[in-house]
């Protein structure tokens, strides 16, 4: 694109939406949004993220109603929103079909919270996908790396000092308008063993922050691989090491698996471009372990040398849940009716795919899989291109989506909103990177043309796309 086409792109813009997107990403990485409740009495959840999502949607609708046009023609990939629409429809239908059982068992509170979160995810994805610009993708990728580095540094500090800066800072800043839960300190253990420290960062669980950091790693690694000089390559490489270190100090399998999958996805999608980075990757792994304090607990957990109590407890429920799956094979027991917080009441799978099969049946699971993988499919050709504005951001976002797909199999990921919010932002980046974008005449010029001329110019623009 020409320099003229990059005008009015974030961060060099006065448009409010991109700045709200940046602030929303900052809240995902730096604030315990799932533990913040606004001091407003409402008949539904007053979570901080719900208000933020509502603000983004209102600002977007305001721009649409006021007729503000970007002066650009956007042609998005065919069917880009179909998977999420189908999944939401199945989720709602599953609740309708199980309404009597949900009412009798008193599961409405949980179902309402989960469906509200799902609608929030859909809303931000839609606004992200229709509002992001190709010229803004790299800038937002840089922002993700910076925010992930801050999250990682704070998580490492928490592991060293037992002080969660994210919760204490949020409580100090937002206390006039919101209540902030205290950071979780210890994960409950069995009767014969004490609980282990719960390094949670800005989230409610170590698995969530590990997933968040793992999904951000591809951007730092890719920026290092494409850096024009050694100084910048070292800078991006050190940030990648810092992010990986933050995931490792959580001492969870996800802290190893999710970043590893994200980086391997880069090599799998563009092997020729990434193979020269293998020596740097080996050095980065060593530096990451050093920055994490030299701990190998995560590797012990991965190879089975660590505590297997959580794994045994999870897999023990797999066989026991088969009768429930066979009783409701198509639409499940109702979306959002599995409350993983109440481990004494519900079976905890620590696997979102199995959880979705339990809640929305086989149809919902297939739609959920399509929802996760469709961004990677949409952007598969763009991710291999040499277009500097589209290729690198598309490749990193696709790798992040694949990391999310793997993290989804490791715990009930939709219970913790940060990683799903980031996934939908990455999915919107994929949609934007795969879109055709053309600069059109200004609104004033277009309105000055007769309708016949406007129609002819629009048709001509459509025929030249691609």
N, C-alpha and C positions, 0 to 999 in steps of 0.2 A: 504494500500500500504506500501511497505517496505521503509526504509529510502533511499535506492538507487533510488527508483522510484520518490522521492521528489526532487532529485537533479535537478538543473536548473529550478526551479519554482520561480516565482516572489514572493517576492522581491529579492531573492537570485539567480539572473540570470543576464547574460550579453546580453540576447536576447533583441533587441530593441523594438519589438512589445509590450510586456507587459508594458514596461515603457511608451510607447506612449499611451496605454490604460489608465494608471494611470493619465498621464498628461491630457488626454481628459476628464476623470471624474472630475479632478480638475477644468478644464475650465468650465464644466457644472455647478458646484456648486459655483464657486468663481468669474467668469467673466460674464459680461453682453454680452454674445456672440451674442445675437440677436440685439444688438445695436452697434456692432463693425464692421467697414468696413475697409478693408486693403487699403492702399494708392496705389492702382494699378488700372489702367484704363482697364477694361475688358468689352467685349460685354454682359456679364452676371453678376450676383450678385457677389461681391467680399467680401462676409461675412467672418468673421474670422473662423467660424466653417467649411465653405466649404474648406478653405485651410488646415485646420487641418485634415479633413476627407480625402482630397486628399493625404496628407502626409502619413497617415496610410495605405491607399490603395497602394501607391507607394512602401512603405517599405515592405508590405506583398507580392506584386508582385515581388519585387526584390528577396526576399527569395525563392519564387517559381521558378523564372527563373534561379536562381543560383543553384537550385537543393539542397538546404539545407533541410535535413530531420530531423525530431525531434526524430527519433528512436522509435516512438510509433505508434501503430495501433489504429486508432479511428473508431469506428462504431457508427454513430449517429442514433437517432431514425428515423424510416421511415416516410417520409413526413414532416420533420421538417421545410423545407423552402417552402412548397407548398402554404400555405395561403398568405404569403407576395408576392410570385410570381404572384398568381392569382389576388391579389388586385392591384398590379402595372400594370398588363396587362389590367384590367378593367379601371383603371385611364387613361391610355394612349388611349384606345379605346374610352372612353367617350369624350376625347378632339378631336379625329379624327372625330367622328360622329357629333360634334357640332362646327366644325372649322369655318364654315361660320358665325354662330351667334356670336362666340367669337371674330372674326375679326371685324364684324360690330359694336359690342358694345365696342370695344377697351379694351377687358379683357385679352389680351395676356400677359401684364406685370405681372399681378397677377398670372395667370396660370403658367407662366414660373418659377416664384419664388417658387411656391408651389410644382411643379413637381421636381424642382431641390432639394428642401429640402427632398422630398420623396426619390429621388435617393440617397441622402446622408444617409438617415436613413437605406435604404436597404444595402448600401455599408458597413457601420459600423457594422450592424447586421451580415452580412455574414463573415466579417473578424473576429469579436468577436467570432462567433460560431465555426469557424474552427481553431482558434488559442488559445483560452483559454484552460487551462488544469484543470483537476479535483483537482490537488494539489494546484491550485492557487485560488480556489473559496473562501475559508475562508479569505485569505489575502485581496482579493478585497472587501469582505463584511466588513472587519474592516476598509478599506480605505473609503468606502461609509459612515460609521458611523462617522468617523473623519471629513470628508468633510462636511457632513450634520450638524455636531455640530458647525463647523466654520460658515457655512451659517446661522444657527439659531442665533448664538451669534451676527453676524453682522446685522441680521434683527431686533433683539431686540434692538441693539444699535441705529439703524435707527429710530425705533419707539420712543425711548427715547429722541434722540437728533436732529431728522430731518436731519441727515447726512448720506448719502448713501456711505459707505466706498468702496463698490464694484465698483461703477462707478468712484469715484474719484481716487482710486488706479489704476484701469485699465487705466484711462486717463493719469496718471502720468508715468506708466511703458511703455505703448504701443504707446504713442503719436508719436514717430519717425516713426512708421510703420503703424499705424492705427488711424482712427478717432473714438472716443467713444462718443455716444450720452449722453446727460445729463439725470440723473435719473428723472423719472416722479415724480412730487411733489404732484399733487392733481388730483383726479378724478372729472370730470365735473359733476355738479349737475343740478337739474332742475331750472327753473326761480325763484322758491320760496324758494330754499334751496341751501346753498353753497355746493361745492364738499367736500367730505371727504378725509382725507390724504390717499395717495396711498403707502402703505408699500410694496415695490416690491423686496427688496433684490437685487440679481444679475440678476433679470429678468425684463421684461417690465410691469408685472402686478402681483398683490398680489395673484391672483388665481394660477399663475404659480409657484411661490415660495412655496405656501402652498402645492401644489401637489408634488413638488420635495421633500419637507421634509417628507410629509406623506408616500411616497414610500420608504423612507430610514428608517423609524421608525422600521419596522419589524426586521431588522438586530440587532439593539441595544436591542430590547426587547428579542429576541431569545438568543443573547449572554449573557444577564442577566440571563435568565432562565437556561442556560446550564453552567453557571460559576461554577468552582469547589470549590470556597470558597466564604465566605461572602464579603470579600474585593472587589473582582472582580465583584461580583453581584451588589454591591452598585455602583461601578464605571460605569458599563454598564447601570444600572438603572438611574443614574444621567444624563448620556448622552442622554438616551431616553427621560427623562423629559425636557432636554434642547431643543431637536429637536421638541418635541410637543409644547413647549412654543413658539418657532419661528413660528410655523404654526398658533398658536392662536393669536399672536399679529397682524397678517394680518387683523383681524376683518372681515373675510369672512367665509361663510358656509364651503367652502372647507377646511379651517383650522381646522374645527372640524370633518367633515365627512370623509375626506380622511385618516387621521391618525387612526380614529376609525375603519374604514373598514379594514385597514391594520392589526391592532391588532386583530380584531375579526376574520379575515381570519386565523391567526395563531391558535387561539382556535378552529376554525371549522375544520381545516385540521388535527391537532394533539391535540384533547381535553385532553387526559390523560396526555400528556406531559406538557400542558400549564395551566391546571386547578390550580395546586399549586401556580401559579403566580397571581391569582386573587387578593389576598390582596395587593401584590406589585403594581398591576395595579391601584388599588384604591388610594394608597398613591402617586403613580406617577402622577395621574391625578391632585390631590390637589397640589403637588409640581409644576406641569407644569403651573397651573393657577397662583401660587405665583410668579414663575419666569417670567411669562408674565406680571407681574405688577398687578395681582389680577383682571384683566379685565374679564368681562363676556359678552362683546359685541358679541363675536362669538357665544355664546350660545343663546343670544337674537336673533341674526340673524337666527340661526337654528330653533328656536321655533316660529319664526314669529313675535317676539317683536321688531325687528329692522326695518330698512328702507326696504319697499317692492317695491320701485319705479323700481329698476332694474328687479325684478321678473315680475312685471306687464308689463313692456315694452317688456320683452322677450316673455312672453306667449301670448301677444296680436298678435304677428306675426305668431303664430302657425296655426290659422285658415286661415289666409290670404295667407299662402303659399301652401295650399292644391291644388289650380288649377295648380300651377307650378309642383307639384309632380305628378299629374295625367297626365299632358302633356308629361312628360319625365319619365315614371315609371321605365323603365329597367336600363338605363344608365345615367339618370340625365342630367344636363345642362353642364357638363364638369368639370373635376377635377380642383380645384384651382380657380374657377371663382367666388367664394363667398368671397368678400373682407370685413372682419369684421371691418377693420379699418375705412372704409367709411360708417359710420352708417347712413348717410343721403341719401345713394344711395341703399344700400343692407339691406335686412332684417337680423337682428342679432338674432340668436336663443340661444346663450350661451349653446349649446348642440351639441357636435361634431357628435353624431349619426344622429341627424336630419340634420345637415349640410352635412354629407356624403350622406344621402338619397337625399338631394336636388342636390348635385353635381354629384354623380355617380350612383344614382338610387338604386333600391332594390338589384340588383346583387352586386353592390359595397358595400352596407351596410352589406350584409351577409358575404362578403369576409373580410370586416373590423372587424366584430365581431369575425370571425374565427381567424384572425391575432392576436387579443388581447388575446383570450382564449386558443389558441393552446399551448402556453408554459406551462400553468397550467395543461392542459390535458396530455401533454407529460411527465411532471415531477410528476404526481399525486402519483405514487407508491414510487418513490425515496424520495419524501418529507416526507413520513411516515417511512422511514427506519432509523435504528440506526447507519448507516455508518457515522462516524464523519466527513469525507471529503465531502460526498455528501448530506446527509440528512439535516443538518441545513442550509447550503447555499441554497439548493433547496427549502426548506420550506419558508425561508425569501424572496427569489426571487419570488416565486409563490404568496405570500401575497402582495408583491409590485406590481406585474402585476394586481392582482385583485383590488388593490387601484387605479391603473391607469384606469382600466375599469370603475370604479365609477366616478373618476374625469372627464373622458371623457364626462359624461352626464351632467356635471355642467358648462362647458364652451367650447369654440372652442379651444381645447387643441393643435391641430396641428398648430395653428397660432404662438405658442410660442415653440421654439425647445427644451428647456431644458428637460422638462418632457418626450417628445417622445424619445429623445436620451437616457435618463436613462432607459426608458421602454425597449428599444431594447437591452441595455446592460443586464438588468435583464432577458430578454427572452433568450439571448445567454447563460447566466449562467444556465438557466433551461435546455437548449439543452445540454450543456456540462455535467451537473450533470446526465443527463439521458443517456449519451453516454457510450459505453464500451471502455475502454482504456487499451492497453497492451503494455508493453515495448518489443521492438523488438531488434534483434542484431544490433550492430553499422553499419553504412553505409559501413565502410571499410570491416567488416566481411561479410556483405551481398554481396558486389561486388566480393568478393573472391570466392564465391560459384558458381558452374555451374548453368546455368539457370534451369535445371531440379531439382536441390536441392532447389533453391530459391522458385520455384513454390510449391514444396512439403511442405516446411516449412510454406509458407503462407497459404496453404490449411489447414494444421494442426492447425495453430493459429486460423483460422476462425471457425473451428469445436469445439474449446475449449472455445469460447466466451460465456459468460452468466452463 
